[in-house]
Amino acid sequence: CGYLNILEQYFKVETAENGLQAVQMVTSNPPDYFDAIILDINMPIMDGFESCVLIDTDLRSRNQKPLIYALTADDIQET
């Protein structure tokens, strides 16, 4: 994926195959482990909206303010 190649030039990048795995990655690491989290809205198993809520809740409960970005290729206004 194009943006992944660009990010890897400047940052250490970890990827998840789906939304549930993304949540598990965040919750199993120290709260300040990730500087930023980029979620795709259309992930399998658990979408980016639900993943975002769970990650936000977890990090805030551990006194860490999450920095979450979302992206999608959808051209639907509601998304």
Number of C-alpha atoms within 10 A of each C-alpha: 5 6 7 12 10 10 11 11 9 8 10 8 13 11 12 13 10 18 23 18 16 23 21 14 17 19 16 9 10 12 18 14 11 16 10 12 17 14 22 18 21 18 18 13 11 17 16 25 16 14 22 24 11 18 20 18 15 18 18 13 11 12 11 14 14 19 12 14 13 13 12 13 9 10 7 7 5 5 11
